């Protein structure tokens, strides 16, 4: 048998080009290749090579980035023995093959996942010595070669990028940051996540908190940059909403005070004639749900105080601005139009923040 010999009566054309070049021992057996045949093909100078335990590259050259990704997933993924080989009909002659699911219980995460998500601050796949792969915590599996095992109590829902199951950006960020000691690299990744619109700061901070990474000073500094970037992006979207949807110009970033009285709080936008305010909720708690509850209580108290004075407060999150700007513009416009039907608000002093 040589590398030109057909593997078995079962052809490989149902597999992608990469899957035809990277197969497990179990998949090879399905195609009629015995363990002895595989050992012979992987002899020194032979046409095949073992890239990871139980995973074989069916050509002698170095693996491509795509082949490394598939090899890592095949090594870490678990396919139960009773599950038919992906793409193979249940019985000979069956017309409909099973949907391809070759990588059960494994997702690409960390820097490799961020590269697949399109992060310009993540290194190219070719420069990565290790590829992080996320698996359930109870799996008995160790890192080996280019496969770095990362464990989790439960796998998140994957994104499929170039046919590869990839962890969502917040989880991939946390796994990448866990392995990085370069403060600049951490800051660039976190900032790009927000500025490029991949996710909002609260979601990232929640993942970093769950991963217990906020005890590291360089991560805390990067989170400060993340929060500043997140607020700047949200403010830019708020400016754009007012401009693009033809809302009256408010006064921006102001503090309100009662004449000779206490400070009432800061607002992102305020329409004095209509007594309508917009407040951006850019909370990103770092200590879990208790702090989140405390911050929300502070927001609620300020809102209640302002509304007792006759000021309507519209509460907007960065996510709502990103995903449904038109709806938020409608909410603000409705509040402005309803001003004529309300009793006049108390007189307040408007100061720049």
N, C-alpha and C positions, 0 to 999 in steps of 0.2 A: 504494500500500500504506500503510495506517495501523496504529495500534496495536491496532485492533479486527479487523484482517484475520487470518484463520487462518494460522499459520506454514507449514503444509504438509499434504499428505494424511496424514502420520504424526502422530497426536494426541499431546499431552503429558500425558494423564491418567495414564500409567504413572509419571510423575515426582512427587515430593513437591511440596507447595505452594511451598517455597523453591526447589527445583530448577527449577520452571517459571518462576521470576522471575530466576534467575541462571544464565546459560548461557555456554559458550565459543563462539568463532567456529566451531570444528569441530562442536560440537553443533548450532548454528544451521544450518550447511550440511547436516547430516544431516536436518534438518527442512525443507529446501528454501529456506532463506533465504540469498541470495547476499551476497557482501561489499558489493556496491553497495546492496542493500536495508538491510543493517545500518548502513552509513554514513548513509543517508537517515534511518533511524529515530533515529540519535544526533545529528542536526543540533541546533544551539542551539535550545532550546525544544521539541525533539522528545520523543516518548514514551519513548525508551530513553536509556541513558547507558552509557558505558564506565567501569567501576569500577576495572579493572586491565587491563594489556595483554592483549588477547585474551579478556577476560571482560566480559560485558555484563549490566547490570541492566535488566530489561524493564519498568521503570516510571520515572517522572520524579522521584519523591521521594527523600529520603535513605534509605540502606539500613538495614534493621534489623540488630541484632547477629547474628542467625542468618544473614542474607544476607551480611554481611561475612565470617563464618567460612567459609561455602561458597565465596565468591568467592576468598578467600585460598587455600583448598585447591585450587580449580580452576586458579588461576594457578600454584601450585607443583607440583601433581600431574602425573604423566606417564601418559598413556594411549597405549600403542603404537598406531600407525596400523592394525594388523591386528586390534585388539581391537574387537568390536562395541560400539556405543554402549550404555551401561548401560540395561537394561530393554527393549531392542529385540530382538525375536526374530531368530534367525539368518536365517530366510527369511520372506518375507511369508506370513502364514497359520499360522506356527508357533504352538503353544499356550503353550509355556513360555518366558518371557523369561529372559535371563541374570540372575544375581544382581547386584544393584547394587554396583559397585565403581568409583565415579567418581573416587576420589582416590588413585590408585596413587602410592606413594613420597612421601607427605606426611602429616605429623601435626601437629596443633595442639600447641604446647608453651608453656613460659613462664607468664606471669601469666594469660593467657587459659585455658590448660589447667587451672591451679589453680582458677580460678573455676568452670570446668565440673566439676571434681572436688568442688566444694562448700566450698572454703576461704572462711571468713568474713573472713580477713585479706587476701584478694586483692581488688583493685578490681573493680567491676562492668564487664562488657564494654563498656558504653556509654561508659565513661571512658577506654578504652584507645585511644590514637592509633595504636599499632602492634600487630599480632597476630603473635606468633612462630610460624613454621611450620618444622618439622624436615624436612630432605631429605637424601638421600645425599650424601656429600662430593663426589663426582665430577660432580654435576649442574651444568651451566652455567646458572646462574640468579642474578640479582641482586635485592636488595631493591627494592621499588617501592611507592610509595603506603603503604597500610596494611599491606602484607605485608613482614615482616622475616624474611629467610631465615637459618636456623640450620642448620649442617651437622654431619653425624655420619658416622663410618665405616660404621655399619650401623644401620638403624632398629630400635628396640625394638618388641616386640609391642604393638599399640595397645589402648586401652580405647575402647569406643564409647559416647559420652555424648550424648544427644539426637540420635543418628544421625551424630555427628561423630567421626572417629578422633582420639584424644587420646593424647599421650605419658603413660606411667605417672608417678605422683607423683614418685619420686626424680629422674627425668630432667627433668621439668617444673620442679622446684625448682632444679636446677642451672642450667638455662637462664634462669630468672627471676632468680636471685641474680647471675648473670653481668652482668646489665644494671642492677642496683640498687647505689646508693652509700649509701642510707639504712640505717644500722645497725639502727635500730628496726624498719624494715620487714622486713629480712632475718631478724632474731631472731624476729619474730612469725610469719613463714611457717614457719621451721624448727621452732619450738616447736609450732605447730598441727599440723604433719605428724605429730608423735609423739603429742601429747595427744588428737587426734581419731582416732587409730588408723589413719591412712593407711599408715604404714610405720614400720619400726624404725630407730633411729639409725645402726647400722652400714651399712645400705644407702644412706642419705643421705650419710654421710661418704665412702663409696666413690665415689659420683657426683661429689661436690665435689672429691675428690682427682683423679679422672680429668679433670675440667674445669680443673684447676690453679687452683682458687679459694682454696686454703688459705694462699696467700701474702698475702692481703688481711687486714689486722688486723680490720676490722669483721666479716668472715666468720668468722675464728677465734673472736672473742668470741661470735658467734651460735652457733657449734658447741658452745662450752662450755655455753651455755644449753640447747641441744638435748640434750646428753648428760645434763645434770642432770634435764631433763624426762623423758627416756627412762628413767632409773633410777627416778625417782619413780613413773612409770606402772607399771613392772615390779614395784616393791615393793608398790604398791597391789594389783596382781593377785595377788601371792603371798599377801598378807594375806587377800584374798578367797577364794583357793583353800583355805587352811587353815580358814577360817570356814564356807564353803558346803559343803565336802565332809567336815565333821566330823572333821578331824584334831586330835590333841592340840595344845594350845598350846605352841609352842617358846619359847625365849628369842630375842629378835630382835637383829640387828646386834651381834654380839659378836666379840671377839678371843679366840683360844685361845693359851695358853702352857703349856709344861712347868713344873712347880714348880721355881723357881730356875733355869730354863733359858731357851731362846730363844723368841722369838715364832713361833707356828705359822701365823698368818694370820687374816684376818677372814672371817666367815661371815655370810650374811644371815639364816639361821635355824638353830637348833641344839636338838636334843632330848638333854639330858645323860644321862637314864636309859637311852636306847637307843643313845647315841653315834651319832646320825644327823645329818648336816648338809646344808643346802641352800645352794648357791652360785649366784647369778645371774650369767650371762655377759653383761655389757653392754659388751663390747669394741667399740670403734669406732676402729680404727687409722687414723692420718692420713698414714702414710708408705708405704702399700702392703703387699704380701704379706710382706716381711721383718719388719716390725714386727708384723704379725698372727701370724707364726710365733713371734716372740719372746714375745709376750703369751700365746699358747697354751702354750708351753713352761713359762712361769711358772705358769699354772694347773695344768698337768700335774704339775709338781714338787711343788706344795703338796698336790695331791690324793694323790699317791703317799705323801708323808710322813705325812699324816693317816691314810691307810688302813693304813700299816705300824703305826700306833699303835692300830689296831682301830676307827677312826672311819669310818663309811660316808659318802661324800660323793655327794650327788645333784646333778648339774650340769644347770641349767635355763636355757634362753635365753628372752628376752622373747617371741620369736615363738612358741615352744612354749606359753608361758602364754596367749598371745592366741588361738592357733588350736586348741589341744588341752588345755585346762586339766584336763579330766576325766582324761586319760591321765597327766598329770604328778602329779595327786593320787594316782592308783593306784600310780605308781612310788614315791612317798614312803611311802604306807601299807604297801606291800610291804616296803620297807626297815625300817620301824618294827617290823613283825610278825616279821621275820627276826632281830631283835636277840637274841631268846632262844636262837637256835640257834648264836650265835657266841660265841667266847671273850670274856671281859670286856675292854673297851678299857683302855688306859693312863689313868692319872689325869691330867687336865689342868685348868688354872685357866681359868675362864670370866670374862672381863672385858667391860664395856660398851665398844662401839666409838665 
